[in-house]
Each structure stands twice: as structure tokens, then as C-alpha cells.
Amino acid sequence: MPTPHRTSSPVAWLSGALACALAAPGQAQTAPAAPTVEDLARRLQAIEQRLGTAPASSADSAGLTDLDQRLRVIERKLELQSEEAATRAASTPTVSLSASKGLAVKSPPPGDVEVKFKGLVQGDGRFYIDDDQYPQNDTFLLRRVEPTIEGTWGSLIGFRVTAQLAGDSATTSDVYLDLKFDPRATVRIGKTKVPVGLERLQSSGSTAQVELGLPGELAPGRDIGVQLQGEFASSTVSYALGVYNGAVDGRDGATTNPDNDFEVAARVFVEPWKNDGTALSGLGFGIAGSTGDKQGVGNNFLPRYRTPGQVQFFNYRGAVAANGENSRWSPQAYWYRNSFGVLGEYISSTQEVLLPASGARQSLDNQAWQVSAGFVLTGEDAGYKGVTRPNHPFTLGSAGWGAWELVARYGELDVDDDAFPLFADPAVAASRAESWGLGVNWYLNSNLKLVANYTQTTFERGAPAGADREDEKAFFTRAQFSF
């Protein structure tokens, strides 16, 4: 049998493709009858109707030249549709959702506008043991409910807005704008964490235990101001320098400046071997401090100190006023190596106080320190941000059990002896607190964390007749979901 002549024309290609597609399944593989020009014309006309192109002639009068021309029209139509789809894709924002990064919306190329939606929810249980002298209510509570919107608006602007919905009224945690002139120089404007306390600067979802240690009671929380920050030397040196309204020890600043004075805070932190991959690559150390004047009476000017069990153990007498300089300084360090991590910090807070009725003045220096250590039993790396991703996330019916971490902490807070008895009542306010705690953290996956802590705090003074306040024994639990 002579070999059929092969051609690369669109008509021949269409003819073969249609013939193969229309062959009935299961039939004997015999050579199909060659379609006529009229058959091809009718099929081509059906395709044209689906694409919305009008045929140049009827199926009955179509010739090979006419079919070829109509095929070229279809090809061009498909090319235009492909180009239109590519243009539409290039001008459409990208929406992504992942367990680790939350929901993100990114502008079309060059993609310099991006908005991310994140969240943190913490539900706690608090249980106090042998609290006969100062009974506390055992309770369940929502500790934090923090939806966050953050992102970039061009290469210059970054932003973050975090609401706080836990408690009896809604407020904000972080609200700031970053002007990113350079990685070495970013200006932050708004409400942010004051760069002093090492543990306070950790993310609320990354701390080793449920509540902060005693040094956190002397460090300021969040405040409103302007801050210059940046990194040098391949991110091994970081710094922050800012001017703020002024926050009391252990609390966030007021929504407006309460006394017309400002506070300056600065921090330098160094990780010399960060990029070396050696045993010292997880070592970081630095120093931070703040200074400013405070003038006034009340909670916006003078602090109240709490235990890790969140029970107040020290306060000034109601008539005492802040009357002068409030300064802090804090050396701090951490070291993380494989599954092990340790964090330590010391802080001193000095405040000038006045008792208006007598005119008595005093500069009081309160001090605190702590050491916190942890070990990840399941082999994941420990870090300042916690265990970010378990090697084997917990899954029902499988061998995955997530990551398990044991933590321990010891710390002390000393109130200046000169505070008693004139500026603080020794029958109510303790002059010293020593606290230790043990805990276990279970990271089921990168989003879900369960925590259990036991803390015990002992005191000097703080009870009538010069006695010591009874020990505080607290068992705290937490279920945390974040994305």
C-alpha cells in the first residue's frame, strides 16, 4: 500500500485530530475513513460558534483555502485570549493564606504594597493554692485577643495596627508607622514597645512562661513616641533610640502625656557570631536604659509591682508623688544552642518621690533580675521566638506529637529600704519578692500551643505587725492560637 502523503497544514492536522477523537472506544483499530471537506467545514463551524467568530462562508461552499484561513482566525483569536489572560493576571492582586503567615493580599508586580492579617488568642486558667491570707479568685479568662493588620505600602512605608479585645473594653496594643529609609535607619512613629526590658520585647506568644518575670515589673511597656532603629554589620548589631511620653514601671503609657515631660530610651544589642554557625551563633548581649522626669500622683506616675502570679505585692502610699527623674538601666543577654536556651536580665529603676504633707523627698532605687532556661525535649531548636515549627506536628492517629519544652525560671525584686515606712506601708507592701517557676510548653503545631506553669513567690514584709506576707503558690494554664 502506498504511504499517504503527510502535510503540516492546519486542515490536515485538524482532520487527523478530529478523526481520532471521534473514533468509538472498543472498535477494532481499522483505518478510519478520510473525512470530506464538508465534514471538516461543519466541525470547524461548530468551533467558530463556540469561540464567537463568524465563518467566512457556509459549510457547503468551503474549500481548503477557506478552511485554512478560518483556522488562522481561530489561532489568532486564541492568541489574543491568552494575552488578555496574562494581562489580567499581571494586574490582579495576589491573595494567599498559610498557617504560618496568615492571610496576605499583595498588589500586582512590582508587588510593593502588601497587607497581612494575623491574630493571637490566649485563653488562661488561674488557680491559687493555700491563699488563706490574701485569697484570690480562681478563674478562666481571655488574656489576649489581638487581631493584627500589618504590611508595607511601597518601599518606604511599613505599618502595624494591633487591637486588644480581651478584657472589659477594647483598646490597642501596637499602632505605628515605619519610614524605612534604610535597614540601618528606620523611623517608627506611634505606639510601640519601649526598648528596655529583654523579656518585655519578646512577642506575647513567644515568652517561655505564661506571665513575665519580676524584671518585667520595672521595665516600661508600650508607649507613644518617635523611635529610630536599625541594624548594622550583617544584622549582628541592632539599636533603638526614641523619645516617648513616659510610662511607669511595668505598665503601658497613658494615651496622652500626663505631665508635659518626656522620656528618652535607648538600647544596643549585639550578636557577634550570629552568622557563623558555631556554638556561639545564638549568643546575644546588650544594654538598655531610659531617663525622664515624672511629676504627679497616681498610677500614671508611680508603679505598683506584681508577682508572676499577677497579684500586687507593692504600692506607694496614696499621697506620695513622683517628683523628678525616673531612670532605668538594664544589662541583658541570651544564648540559644540547639535545643537549649537561657535568658538573663537585670534592671534598676530609680525614681525621685515626694510626700507633699511633710515635704520629705527621697530618690528610691528598685532592682530586679532573673534567669530563665529551657530545653526542647523533642529536638527542635530553641530560640528567642520560641519553637516556631515542630518537626512532627501533632496529628490524630499518627506518630506526630508536636514539640515539648521544659522551662524553669528564678528571679528577685528588691524595693529600696528607704521607701519604708514613709513612702510605703510595710504592713501592706512587701519590700522583697523571690520567685521560682517550672513549666511545660506543648507546641502541637506552628499555630497551637498549650502551656502549664507552677510558680511560687516568697516575700519580706507585706503583712501586719511586721510579718512576712504568705507565700504565693499559683498554677497557670494557657491555650494559645496564633497565625
C-alpha positions in Angstrom: 0.0 0.0 0.0 1.5 3.4 -0.9 2.3 5.6 2.1 -0.1 8.6 2.4 1.4 12.0 1.8 2.0 13.9 5.1 1.3 17.6 5.3 1.8 20.2 8.1 -1.2 22.3 7.0 -3.8 23.2 9.7 -6.5 21.3 7.7 -4.6 18.1 7.8 -3.8 18.4 11.5 -7.5 19.2 12.3 -8.6 16.3 10.2 -6.5 13.8 12.0 -7.2 15.1 15.5 -11.0 15.1 14.9 -10.9 11.6 13.4 -9.0 10.2 16.4 -11.2 11.9 18.9 -14.5 10.6 17.3 -13.3 7.0 17.0 -15.7 4.8 19.0 -14.0 3.1 22.0 -13.6 -0.7 21.7 -13.8 -0.8 17.9 -11.2 -2.6 16.0 -8.3 -0.4 15.1 -9.0 -0.1 11.4 -8.0 2.9 9.3 -10.9 5.5 9.7 -12.5 6.8 6.6 -11.0 10.1 5.5 -13.3 12.9 6.3 -14.6 15.0 3.5 -14.0 18.7 3.2 -17.7 19.3 4.0 -17.2 17.3 7.3 -14.3 19.4 8.3 -16.1 22.6 7.4 -19.1 21.6 9.6 -16.8 20.8 12.6 -14.9 24.0 12.1 -18.1 25.9 12.0 -19.1 24.4 15.4 -15.8 25.5 16.9 -16.2 29.0 15.5 -19.7 29.3 17.1 -18.2 28.4 20.4 -15.4 31.0 20.0 -17.7 33.6 18.7 -16.1 34.0 15.3 -18.3 34.2 12.3 -17.5 31.8 9.4 -16.3 33.3 6.2 -18.6 31.0 4.2 -21.1 28.3 4.6 -20.0 24.7 5.3 -21.3 23.6 1.9 -19.2 26.0 -0.1 -16.0 25.9 1.9 -12.8 24.9 0.2 -9.4 24.1 1.5 -8.1 27.7 1.2 -11.2 28.9 3.0 -10.7 26.4 5.8 -7.1 27.3 6.2 -8.0 31.0 6.5 -10.6 30.3 9.1 -8.2 28.2 11.1 -5.8 31.1 11.1 -8.5 33.3 12.5 -9.2 30.9 15.3 -5.5 30.6 16.1 -5.2 34.4 16.3 -8.3 34.5 18.5 -6.7 32.1 20.9 -3.5 34.1 21.0 -5.4 37.2 21.9 -7.3 35.4 24.6 -4.0 34.1 26.1 -2.5 37.6 26.0 -5.6 39.0 27.7 -5.5 36.4 30.4 -1.8 37.2 31.1 -2.5 40.9 31.3 -5.4 40.3 33.7 -3.2 38.1 35.9 -0.5 40.8 35.9 -3.0 43.4 37.1 -4.8 41.2 39.7 -3.7 41.3 43.4 -2.3 38.0 44.8 -4.2 36.6 47.8 -2.6 33.9 49.9 -3.4 32.0 53.1 -1.0 29.9 55.1 -0.8 28.6 58.6 2.4 30.4 59.4 1.8 33.8 57.6 -1.9 34.2 57.9 -3.9 36.0 55.2 -2.0 38.2 52.9 -3.0 40.4 50.0 -0.2 41.6 47.6 -0.5 44.1 44.8 0.4 43.2 41.2 4.0 43.5 40.1 6.2 45.0 41.3 4.2 44.0 44.4 5.3 46.8 46.7 2.0 47.0 48.5 1.2 44.1 50.9 -1.3 43.8 53.7 -1.2 40.9 56.1 -3.9 39.8 58.6 -2.7 38.0 61.7 -4.2 37.0 65.1 -3.3 35.9 68.6 -5.8 34.4 71.1 -4.8 33.3 74.6 -7.2 31.7 77.0 -5.8 31.2 80.5 -6.8 29.4 83.7 -5.5 30.8 87.0 -5.6 28.7 90.2 -4.1 29.8 93.5 -3.2 27.3 96.3 -3.2 27.9 100.0 -4.2 31.5 99.6 -5.7 32.0 103.1 -4.2 35.4 104.0 -4.8 37.1 100.6 -7.4 34.9 98.8 -7.5 35.2 95.1 -10.3 34.1 92.8 -9.6 31.0 90.7 -10.8 31.9 87.2 -10.7 31.3 83.5 -10.1 34.4 81.3 -9.2 35.6 77.9 -5.7 37.0 78.4 -5.2 38.4 74.9 -7.4 38.6 71.8 -5.2 40.5 69.3 -6.2 40.8 65.6 -3.4 42.5 63.7 -3.2 44.3 60.3 0.4 44.9 59.1 2.2 45.4 55.9 4.1 47.6 53.5 2.9 50.5 51.3 5.6 50.9 48.8 9.3 50.5 49.7 9.3 53.4 52.2 6.3 52.8 54.4 5.5 49.9 56.8 2.7 49.8 59.3 1.1 47.7 62.1 -2.2 48.0 63.9 -2.9 45.5 66.7 -6.2 45.7 68.6 -6.7 44.3 72.1 -10.2 42.9 72.5 -9.7 40.9 75.8 -11.0 42.5 79.0 -14.0 44.7 79.6 -13.1 47.3 76.9 -11.3 47.3 73.6 -8.0 49.1 73.2 -4.9 49.0 71.1 -1.5 47.3 71.6 0.7 48.4 68.7 -0.2 51.2 66.3 2.8 52.6 64.4 4.1 53.7 61.1 7.6 52.8 59.9 9.6 55.0 57.5 12.1 52.6 56.1 14.9 54.9 54.8 17.5 52.1 55.1 17.9 48.9 57.1 20.3 50.9 59.2 17.8 53.7 59.8 14.1 53.2 60.2 11.9 55.8 61.9 9.0 54.4 63.9 6.1 56.7 64.8 3.2 55.7 67.1 2.6 53.3 69.9 5.2 50.5 70.3 7.2 48.7 72.9 9.8 50.9 74.7 13.2 49.2 74.0 14.4 48.4 77.6 13.3 45.0 79.0 14.6 41.9 77.2 11.7 39.7 78.1 9.2 42.5 77.6 10.5 42.9 74.0 9.6 39.3 73.2 6.4 38.6 71.3 3.5 37.9 73.7 3.1 34.5 72.1 6.8 33.6 72.5 7.6 34.0 76.2 8.8 30.9 78.0 6.2 31.1 80.7 2.6 32.4 80.9 3.5 35.7 82.5 6.7 37.8 82.6 9.2 37.5 85.4 9.9 40.1 88.0 12.3 42.3 85.9 9.3 43.0 83.7 7.7 44.9 86.6 10.5 47.5 86.4 10.7 47.8 82.6 8.2 50.1 80.7 5.6 48.5 78.5 4.3 50.2 75.3 4.3 54.0 74.9 3.6 56.6 72.2 6.6 58.4 70.7 9.1 58.5 67.9 11.9 55.9 67.6 14.9 55.5 65.4 16.1 51.9 64.9 18.2 49.8 62.6 20.8 47.1 62.1 24.5 47.1 61.1 27.2 44.6 60.3 25.1 41.9 58.6 22.4 42.3 61.3 24.8 41.4 64.1 24.3 44.8 65.8 20.9 46.4 66.4 19.9 49.6 68.1 16.9 51.7 69.0 16.7 55.2 70.3 13.4 57.0 71.0 11.5 59.8 72.7 8.2 58.8 74.4 5.5 60.3 76.6 6.8 58.3 79.5 5.5 55.1 81.0 5.7 53.9 84.7 7.5 50.7 85.6 5.7 47.6 84.3 2.8 49.3 82.5 1.9 50.8 79.2 2.0 54.6 78.9 -1.2 56.7 79.1 -3.0 57.7 75.9 -1.7 61.3 76.2 1.3 62.7 78.1 0.1 63.1 81.7 2.8 65.6 82.9 4.3 67.6 80.0 7.6 65.7 80.5 9.1 63.2 78.0 11.3 60.1 78.4 14.3 59.1 76.3 15.1 55.4 75.9 17.9 53.6 74.1 19.1 50.0 73.5 22.1 48.4 71.8 22.1 44.6 71.3 25.0 42.6 69.7 25.1 39.1 68.4 28.8 38.9 67.2 28.7 35.3 65.9 25.1 35.3 64.6 26.1 34.3 61.0 29.0 31.9 61.9 27.1 28.7 62.5 29.2 27.9 65.6 28.3 27.2 69.2 28.3 30.9 69.9 26.0 31.9 67.0 23.0 32.0 69.3 24.7 34.3 71.8 23.4 37.9 72.2 24.0 40.6 74.7 23.3 44.3 75.2 22.4 47.2 77.4 19.3 49.4 77.5 18.2 52.3 79.5 15.7 55.2 79.8 15.5 58.5 81.6 13.0 61.3 82.0 11.1 63.3 84.6 7.7 62.4 86.2 5.6 64.8 88.2 2.3 63.8 89.7 0.3 61.5 91.9 -1.5 58.3 90.9 -1.0 55.2 88.7 0.3 57.2 85.7 3.3 58.4 87.7 4.2 55.7 90.3 4.2 51.9 89.8 2.6 49.0 91.5 4.5 45.8 91.4 3.0 42.4 90.8 4.2 38.8 91.1 4.4 36.3 88.2 1.0 35.2 89.5 -0.3 38.7 88.7 -1.0 39.6 92.3 0.0 43.1 93.5 2.6 43.0 96.4 3.9 46.5 96.5 2.4 50.0 96.1 3.3 53.5 97.3 1.1 55.3 99.8 -1.7 57.3 98.1 -0.3 60.7 98.9 3.2 60.0 97.6 4.0 61.9 94.3 6.6 61.3 91.6 8.7 64.4 91.8 11.7 64.3 89.5 13.9 61.9 87.5 13.0 58.4 86.7 15.9 56.5 85.2 16.4 52.8 84.3 19.3 50.8 83.1 19.4 47.1 82.1 22.2 44.8 81.0 20.8 41.7 79.3 21.8 38.6 77.4 20.6 35.3 75.9 22.2 32.2 74.5 20.4 29.6 72.4 22.2 26.4 71.3 20.3 23.6 69.5 17.5 22.6 72.0 18.8 24.6 74.9 18.3 28.2 75.7 18.9 30.6 78.6 17.9 34.2 79.1 19.0 36.6 81.8 18.5 40.3 82.6 19.0 42.8 85.4 17.2 46.1 85.7 17.4 49.1 88.1 14.7 51.7 88.2 15.4 54.9 90.2 12.6 57.4 91.0 12.5 60.6 92.9 9.5 60.8 95.2 7.9 63.4 97.4 5.5 63.3 100.3 3.8 66.8 100.0 2.4 66.8 103.5 5.8 66.7 105.1 8.0 67.9 102.3 10.0 64.7 102.6 11.9 63.7 99.4 13.8 60.6 98.5 15.4 59.0 95.5 14.4 55.3 95.5 16.3 52.6 93.6 14.4 49.4 93.0 16.1 46.5 91.4 15.2 43.1 89.8 16.9 40.3 88.0 16.1 36.8 86.6 17.5 33.8 84.8 15.2 31.7 82.6 16.2 28.4 80.9 14.5 25.9 78.7 15.2 22.6 76.9 13.2 21.2 74.0 12.8 17.5 74.6 11.8 16.6 71.0 14.9 18.0 69.4 13.7 21.3 67.8 15.8 24.4 68.1 15.1 26.7 71.0 15.1 30.4 70.3 14.1 33.9 71.4 10.9 33.4 69.3 10.1 30.1 70.9 9.8 26.8 68.9 8.5 28.2 65.6 7.7 24.9 63.9 7.6 21.4 65.4 9.4 18.7 63.4 6.5 16.4 63.7 3.2 18.3 64.3 0.6 16.6 66.4 -1.8 14.6 64.2 -4.6 12.3 65.4 -3.9 8.7 64.6 -0.3 9.2 63.7 3.1 9.3 65.3 3.4 13.1 65.4 3.3 14.6 68.9 4.5 18.1 68.3 7.3 19.7 70.3 7.7 19.6 74.0 9.7 22.1 76.0 10.6 22.2 79.7 11.3 25.7 81.2 12.5 27.0 84.6 12.9 30.5 86.0 14.2 32.2 89.1 14.1 35.9 89.9 14.1 38.6 92.6 12.8 42.1 93.0 14.1 44.4 95.8 12.3 47.6 96.8 14.6 50.3 98.2 14.6 50.1 102.0 14.3 53.9 102.1 10.7 53.5 100.8 9.6 52.3 104.2 7.7 53.3 106.2 7.3 56.9 105.0 6.5 56.3 101.3 5.2 52.7 101.5 3.3 50.9 104.3 5.3 47.8 105.4 2.0 46.2 106.7 0.7 46.2 103.1 3.6 46.5 100.7 6.4 43.8 100.6 10.0 45.0 100.4 11.3 42.0 98.5 9.9 39.2 96.4 11.7 36.0 95.3 10.0 33.8 92.7 10.8 30.5 91.0 8.7 28.7 88.4 8.6 25.5 86.4 6.6 24.9 83.2 6.0 22.8 80.2 5.1 24.1 76.7 3.5 21.8 74.2 3.7 23.1 70.6 1.1 21.0 68.8 1.9 22.7 65.5 3.1 26.1 64.4 -0.3 27.7 65.4 -1.4 25.9 68.6 0.4 26.0 71.9 -0.6 24.6 75.3 1.2 25.8 78.5 1.2 24.8 82.2 3.2 26.7 84.8 3.7 26.5 88.5 5.2 29.5 90.3 5.9 30.1 94.0 6.8 33.5 95.4 8.1 34.4 98.9 8.1 37.9 100.4 9.7 40.0 103.0 7.2 42.2 104.9 3.9 43.0 103.4 1.8 41.7 106.3 0.5 43.4 109.6 2.8 43.6 112.7 5.9 43.4 110.6 5.3 39.9 109.4 6.1 38.5 106.0 3.3 38.1 103.5 2.3 34.5 103.0 3.9 32.6 100.0 2.0 32.8 96.7 1.5 29.5 95.0 0.0 29.7 91.6 -0.8 27.2 88.8 -1.5 28.8 85.4 -2.5 27.2 82.2 -2.9 28.6 78.7 -4.3 27.6 75.3 -2.8 29.8 72.6 -3.8 30.0 68.9 -1.9 32.3 66.6 -1.5 32.8 62.9 
